[in-house]
Amino acid sequence: MAKPKGADIKPNLDNDAQAPLLTTPSFAYQLKGKKGWSRVLKAGGYSLDGFRAAYRTEAAFRQLFWLNLILVVAVIALPFALTIKMILVFASFVSLIVELINTGLEASVDHTSTAQHPLAKIAKDVGSAAQFLVLLLLFCLWMMALSSLSLL
């Protein structure tokens, strides 16, 4: 079986930075766009792949996506001050970002091993706790914003 290109690369140390440098590009590096618009387009494609994967495989992401879409539409429709609108939209994006990170963390843990392990449980529970805190933040911000309209 042939080795992948770049598999036999040995690191050397740069005297100034004392960090390993590769003498030839690695296989992973060769897959990436080297620079310019090619790299930007490939990165955008990878991001879209990530959104699709999260939406297809994670019910929690789908639920948060639709919840936050409704909340953003409500932000547009309700007569909040611009700063309140910005904060609410920001919090919605943070909620989706944390869920994407949590999904990636869970996928990485599951890829490593599907066996039950205390450290895997901690990793998954901590990701879940982060999402809970963001949702609590989103709820509190919405309650404060609605109270500014005297709707509560």
N, C-alpha and C positions, 0 to 999 in steps of 0.2 A: 504494500500500500504506500503510495507516495505521500510525503509530508506536505502539508499546506505551505504555500509560499510564506516565508517569514517565520516559520516554526523553529528554525535553528538559530534564531537571533540570540546573541549573548549580550547582556548589558555591559556597558563600561561606565566608569565614573568620570564625570566632568570635574576637573579640579576646582573650579570656581564654585559651582553649585552643590557639589557632593551629592548629586542626584543621579540615578541611573539614566543613561541615554541609550537609545537603540541605534545600532549602527546602520540598520536598514529598516524601512517601515514595516510595522506589524501587519498581519492579515486584517485585523479590525480597522486599522488606520487606512488600509488600501480600499476598504469598502466605503469609507466616507468620502464625500466631496472634498477635495483638497482646499478649495478657497472660493470666494466669490459667490455668485448667484447659484451655482450648482450645489454648493453646501447648504445654502438657505433653502432651496427647493427640496433637497433631500431631507433636511431637518423638518420642514413643514409636512412632508409625506409621512415621516415617522410619527409626528405629533398626531396627524389624522388617524394613522393606524392605532395609536394609543387610545384615542377617543372611541374609535369603533370597537376595539377590544373591550374596553371598560363597559361600554354601553351593552354589548352583546353578552358579556359574561357575568356582569355584576348587577344584581337587582337593586342593591343599595345605590349604585351610581345612577341607574335609570330613574329611581324614585327622587333622588336629589336633583337630577337634571330637570325633571318636570316641575318639581316644587319651586326651584329657583327661577325657572322660566316664568312661572305664574307670579312669583314675587317681583321679578323685574318688570313684568307688564303692569303689576299693581303700582310699582314705583313711578312708572311713566304716567299712569292714570290719576294718581292721587296728587293733591296740591302741596307736596312737601317743598321745603326750601331746597335749593340746589345742593347745599352741603349735606343735607340729610339724604337726598337721593344718591349722592356720590358714596356716602358711607354704607348705605343699604346695598347698593350694587357691588361695592367692594367686598362686603361680608358674604354676599352670595357667591362671588367668584372664589373667595377663600374656602368656602364650604366645598365647592367642587374640586378645588386644588387639593385639599386635604384628603378628600375621598379618592382621588387619583393616586396620591402617594400611598394611602392605606391599601388600595388595591394592588399596587406594585409591590408593596412590602409583603402582603399576603401571598402573592404569586411567587415571590422569591423564596419565602419560607416553605411553601408547598413544593416548589421545585427542588429545594435542598433535600427535603424528606417529608413524606406524608405521615410518618410515625408520630405519635403523640410524644412531645418532649416539653418539659417545663419552660425552656427558653423560647421555643416556638410559640407557646401559649402567651408568654409575656410579650413577645413581639407583636402578636396579633391583638392582644388586649390593649396594649399601649396605642396602637394605631386606631383602634375603636374608641378609646378614651379621647384621643385628639379630635376625632370627628364629633364626639359628643360635646366637647367644649366649644367647638366652632358652631354647632347647632344651637347650643345654649346662648352663645354670643349673638347669633342671628336672631333668636327669639327675643332676647333683651333689647337689642337695637330696634326691632320692629315695635315692641311695646312702647319704647320711649318715643319713637317717631309717631306712632298713632296717638300717643298722649299729647304730643305737640299740636295735633289737629283737634284735640278735645273730643275724640271719637270714643274713648273708653269711659 
